[in-house]
Amino acid sequence: MSREEVKRILGVVSNIKHRAILMLAYSAGLRVGEVVKLKPKDIDVKRGLIHVKGSKGRKNRYTLLSKTTLHVLKEYWKKYRPQKWLFEGAKEGAHLSTRAAEKIFQNACKKAGITKEVTFHSLRHSFATHLLENGTDLRYIQELLGHVHSKTTEIYTHVTTKNLGRDL
């Protein structure tokens, strides 16, 4: 997705919990399963980092916490006061389901008038692509995404090259 499309999606979400979920996913390059399993203690406000634990391949990593996202998270914390999970689900003691997060994304896309085929994972892809377009080093992006192999991250160079060709 383009930066404008991501901005439109985030702009139409008025529910602070929903906005926090989508902003975290995009601004930190998180998978849906990683966002819903975050705990309040995983947010390192002082260092501006998010500790992602037990993600794909049962690996732990750190990724970015933007100031804009932190501002929204603070607003969310004031309203919801999450305890065990950052985004608590309908069942007591459980985190939000991945399906619920996906539905939040789908509803936001519909409201923003996004008609192309996108999924929650498109936020992660957009994060990586936008960093690459800004000149961020591929190895750094690989670390943020938690990719073991650089080949996995190199997919984004193809996406960016394709976009460049389209602009000529």
C-alpha positions as CSV (number, residue, x, y, z in Angstrom):
1,M,0.0,0.0,0.0
2,S,1.1,3.6,-0.5
3,R,1.8,5.9,2.4
4,E,-1.4,7.8,1.4
5,E,-3.5,4.6,1.6
6,V,-2.1,3.7,5.0
7,K,-2.7,7.2,6.2
8,R,-6.3,7.0,5.0
9,I,-6.9,3.7,6.7
10,L,-5.5,5.0,10.0
11,G,-7.4,8.3,9.6
12,V,-10.8,6.7,9.5
13,V,-10.4,4.7,12.7
14,S,-12.1,6.6,15.6
15,N,-11.9,3.8,18.2
16,I,-8.7,4.3,20.1
17,K,-8.1,0.6,20.7
18,H,-8.5,-0.2,17.0
19,R,-6.3,2.7,16.0
20,A,-3.6,1.6,18.4
21,I,-3.7,-2.0,17.0
22,L,-3.4,-0.8,13.4
23,M,-0.8,1.9,14.1
24,L,1.4,-0.6,16.1
25,A,1.2,-3.2,13.3
26,Y,2.2,-0.6,10.6
27,S,4.8,1.5,12.5
28,A,6.6,-1.6,14.0
29,G,6.1,-4.0,11.1
30,L,4.3,-6.5,13.3
31,R,2.4,-9.7,12.2
32,V,-1.2,-9.9,13.4
33,G,-0.3,-12.7,15.9
34,E,2.4,-10.5,17.3
35,V,0.2,-7.5,17.8
36,V,-2.5,-9.4,19.7
37,K,0.0,-11.2,22.0
38,L,1.8,-8.0,23.1
39,K,1.8,-7.4,26.9
40,P,2.1,-3.9,28.4
41,K,5.6,-4.7,29.7
42,D,6.7,-5.4,26.1
43,I,6.5,-1.7,25.4
44,D,9.8,0.0,26.3
45,V,8.8,3.7,26.4
46,K,12.2,4.9,27.5
47,R,14.2,3.2,24.7
48,G,11.4,3.6,22.1
49,L,11.3,-0.1,21.4
50,I,8.8,-3.0,21.4
51,H,10.0,-6.4,22.6
52,V,8.3,-9.0,20.3
53,K,8.5,-12.4,22.1
54,G,8.0,-15.9,20.6
55,S,7.1,-14.7,17.1
56,K,7.5,-16.9,14.0
57,G,10.2,-19.5,14.6
58,R,9.8,-18.8,18.3
59,K,12.3,-16.0,18.1
60,N,12.5,-12.8,20.1
61,R,13.3,-9.4,18.6
62,Y,13.1,-5.7,19.2
63,T,11.4,-3.3,16.7
64,L,10.6,0.4,16.6
65,L,8.1,2.3,18.7
66,S,7.4,5.6,17.0
67,K,6.6,8.7,18.9
68,T,3.2,9.0,17.1
69,T,2.3,5.5,18.0
70,L,3.4,6.0,21.6
71,H,1.1,9.0,21.8
72,V,-1.9,6.9,20.6
73,L,-0.8,4.1,23.0
74,K,-0.8,6.4,26.0
75,E,-4.3,7.6,25.1
76,Y,-5.4,4.0,24.8
77,W,-3.7,3.1,28.2
78,K,-5.6,5.9,29.9
79,K,-8.9,4.6,28.7
80,Y,-8.5,0.8,28.9
81,R,-5.9,0.2,31.6
82,P,-4.8,-3.2,30.1
83,Q,-3.4,-5.7,32.6
84,K,-2.1,-9.0,31.3
85,W,-2.4,-8.3,27.5
86,L,-2.0,-5.0,25.8
87,F,-5.1,-5.7,23.8
88,E,-7.5,-7.8,25.9
89,G,-10.1,-10.0,24.2
90,A,-13.8,-10.7,24.9
91,K,-12.9,-13.6,27.2
92,E,-11.5,-12.6,30.6
93,G,-7.8,-13.2,30.7
94,A,-7.5,-13.8,26.9
95,H,-5.8,-11.5,24.3
96,L,-7.7,-10.2,21.3
97,S,-8.1,-12.8,18.7
98,T,-6.2,-12.5,15.4
99,R,-9.6,-12.8,13.6
100,A,-10.9,-9.7,15.5
101,A,-7.8,-7.7,14.6
102,E,-8.2,-8.8,10.9
103,K,-11.8,-7.6,11.0
104,I,-10.8,-4.3,12.5
105,F,-8.4,-3.9,9.5
106,Q,-11.0,-5.0,6.9
107,N,-13.6,-2.5,8.3
108,A,-11.0,0.3,8.3
109,C,-10.1,-0.4,4.7
110,K,-13.8,-0.4,3.6
111,K,-14.4,2.9,5.5
112,A,-11.2,4.4,3.8
113,G,-12.4,3.3,0.4
114,I,-9.5,0.9,-0.2
115,T,-10.7,-1.4,-3.0
116,K,-7.5,-3.3,-3.8
117,E,-6.9,-6.8,-2.3
118,V,-5.1,-6.2,1.1
119,T,-4.8,-8.1,4.3
120,F,-3.6,-7.2,7.8
121,H,-0.2,-8.5,6.7
122,S,-0.2,-5.7,4.1
123,L,0.6,-3.3,7.0
124,R,3.8,-5.2,7.6
125,H,4.7,-5.3,3.9
126,S,4.1,-1.5,3.7
127,F,6.3,-0.8,6.7
128,A,9.2,-2.7,5.1
129,T,8.7,-1.2,1.7
130,H,8.4,2.4,3.0
131,L,11.5,2.0,5.1
132,L,13.4,0.7,2.0
133,E,12.1,3.6,-0.1
134,N,13.4,6.0,2.5
135,G,16.9,4.5,2.1
136,T,16.9,2.3,5.3
137,D,19.6,-0.4,5.1
138,L,18.2,-3.8,4.1
139,R,20.0,-5.6,7.0
140,Y,18.4,-3.3,9.5
141,I,14.9,-3.9,8.0
142,Q,15.7,-7.7,8.2
143,E,16.4,-7.3,11.9
144,L,13.3,-5.3,12.6
145,L,11.1,-7.9,10.8
146,G,12.8,-10.8,12.4
147,H,13.8,-12.5,9.2
148,V,16.4,-15.2,9.6
149,H,17.4,-15.1,5.9
150,S,18.2,-11.9,4.0
151,K,16.5,-13.5,0.9
152,T,13.1,-13.1,2.7
153,T,13.7,-9.4,3.2
154,E,15.0,-8.9,-0.4
155,I,11.5,-9.4,-1.6
156,Y,10.9,-5.8,-0.8
157,T,13.7,-4.6,-3.1
158,H,11.7,-6.2,-5.9
159,V,8.5,-4.5,-4.8
160,T,10.3,-1.1,-4.7
161,T,12.0,-1.7,-8.1
162,K,8.6,-2.5,-9.6
163,N,7.2,0.7,-8.2
164,L,10.1,2.7,-9.6
165,G,9.5,1.2,-13.1
166,R,5.9,2.2,-12.9
167,D,6.7,5.8,-12.1
168,L,9.0,6.2,-15.2
